[in-house]
Amino acid sequence: MKRRVGAVYPHLTPLFTPSRFWDLKRRIILDKRAERLCASPENRMSDASILKIEGLEAKVADEDLPILAGVDLEIGKGEIHAIMGPNGSGKSTLAKVLAGHPGYEVTSGSVLFQGSNLLELEADERSQAGIFLAFQYPVEIPGVSIANFLRTAVQAHQADGEELDIFEFSDILTERMELLEMDVTFAERHVNDGFSGGEKKRNEILQMAMLKPKLAVMDETDSGLDIDALKVVASGVNTLTEEDPEMSILLITHYQRLLDYIEPDRVHVMVDGRIVRSGGPEVAHQLEAEGYRGWSEADSVADGV
Amino acid sequence: MPQNETIQDLGLDEYKYDFVTETEPVFRAEKGLSEEVVRQISAHKEEPEWMLEYRLKALDVYNSKPMPKWGGDLSSLEAVLDEIYFYVRPQDQMERSWDDVPDEIKNTFEKLGIPEAERKILAGVGAQYESEMVYHSLREEWAAQGVIFDSIEDGLKNHPELFREHFGTIIPMHDNKFAAMNAAVWSGGSFVYIPKGVSLDTPLQAYFRVNQERMGQFERTLIIIDEGAQAHYIEGCTAPVYTTESFHSGVIEIVVKKNARFRYTTIQNWSNNMYNLVTQRSMVHENATMEWLDGNLGSKLTMKYPSCYLIGEGAHGEIMSIAYSGDGQHQDTGGKVVHVAPHTTSSITSKSISKGTGRSTYRGLCKVHKGARHARSNVECDALLINDTSRTDTYPYIEIEENDASVGHEASVSKIGEEQLFYLASRGIAKDEAMAMIVRGFIEPIAKQLPLEYAVELNRLIEMEMEGSVG
């Protein structure tokens, strides 16, 4: 697949084709902007970091309803992080804010994605930059086939002005569907229209496989799945992370059971719009045993992100 | 998303048929509608006496009928009609070869892609420029099988009995004010006859072009599909954009005989200064099928309700329509199915899209007469609103006189949702493209029925219309 090579492997990029040039130039502008905005030395992130969230506060747009109350989180390249927390703790809001949902307004804090200020980008630009959100409730687009939808999406990820080769696309789609053990006729169905819960989630994974993000945020991908569907989805995700060890994942879930199939490097607990505890996989087991009862800001032990 | 902020840049300005050709008509009647204009039209066409009488009687009927109070806003129409040229004769005769059509007129149709489409996908082509058909041609193979595809004038001249047997019987002059107007001043249109058992495998097409400012076009089409025959007829319409209003009022009469099958496709893309008031009706006989595929994209106001009168046992009627209303446009469209005979079936599927200050109205009738036992009908109308200022209304009339009729009606109104747009954005798809994709998906069930070339063109139009539709 012709991806934005310039963005992924700048050292491999021929410098003088116009689209590459603009792509690089845009990156430089964004980087500079990010530098300017986050100039203090402690805001610099290490090369291994893909996402750095600091003091992020957000509310529902047009309402005075704060949901995120100072989130701090750093994810390294190739790492898998999980955020757990009770209903209404702000997990899904964090996912949507990262993806650029227009219904939320960031009131404070910063988000650096690959060193650039993510919050300046529109949702479609964030996707093009390498962020993917697997939806908790994937949206129906009646009358639009998955193949057509994916072709448009992949085209949007091409470097400026580069035309997607339709035959090449078709080959890649077939190959990706085989990888995820999906029937090729699935591509002719209309996006999420009349899909079962499991089909919707598999469709999200297929999109992820086609767009090859650098950071995939998976919002309760396990909800509404029976154990067989969960295994299929988890194995899809694992296949993709094996294929691209640099891909980072942020899993948002209520339950330990997803983490039995996709093993996280770090687990965070979110309560009342803040991360109140971070640790290794053992945190999830502890939560599973004890529940969220007793987690409050007072006894939070954020052990240094 | 601040959708209402963006109304001002909902560019409908990219209407690609907005070009004018400098042509000198050979004759142009005085402005407005009068007995003299009617007589002049009839004289130019060298018509038999009965037709002149028919026209004059229709003029009386027109004058006696009040302007309709329902449908779209016709309050300023009377003033518009006083300024309209009802008859403009662009050339003296109709040609059978593009080579003989005057260059300016030929170039117009070249720009519209008609001769090319004729070479590629059509069985026959008719082209009307202002008030007259300037070109008509049918592939030799079909002519040899007795197919008639001609201008309505030549139909009257060369096939007087067949013509008179059906003309004005499906849509009588008393039907409505504009049918009466058309009956008085009709000019141009097609005469089609498909003989028994003949199946055309490619469509016939008629293209209607209004070029001059303040022009009125009144084509009249009569189509007879004989027993067991099959055909598909496509009608396309465009005009340049003028500041003054123009007027188009066609009458389309169709007879589909026993076991025959016919589809009539319209892609109306008039400029936004056009009043488009058309009466289209079909009589469907025993076990025959009639399909209307009606695409209304342009015009200032369109009032058009293609109808199927199911008069033979087992007859089937189908109406599929897409209406698109942009800023300042009103599409008042729908369909009528009238079940007269037993075991008749019908369906109406209507999809409308309203953008900016556009307004779409679905107006439909499903009538089951006494004696139409076991009739089945299904009506489905879906409206999509793009902006907060867009409007849609639904007026489904259902009249049932038989107990065993099965009639279903479903209506839905949806707005392009923020969640849909966000979903597409989260896949890297920009807003304009996302809008176009949602709209294309919305009309997909009907668009897929179109010949490929037209479906592609429709998609392109929608993309163009959706540019800049969200902020």
Interface residues (C-beta under 8 A of the other chain):
Chain A: A99 G100 H101 P102 G103 E122 A123 D124 R126 S127 Q128 F132 L133 F135 P138 V139 E140 I141 P142 G143 V144 N148 F149 T152 A153 A156 H157 H190 V191 Q207 L211
Chain B: M1 G417 E418 E419 Q420 F422 Y423 L424 A425 S426 R427 G428 I429 A430 K431 E433 M437 I438 R440 G441 F442 I443 E444 P445
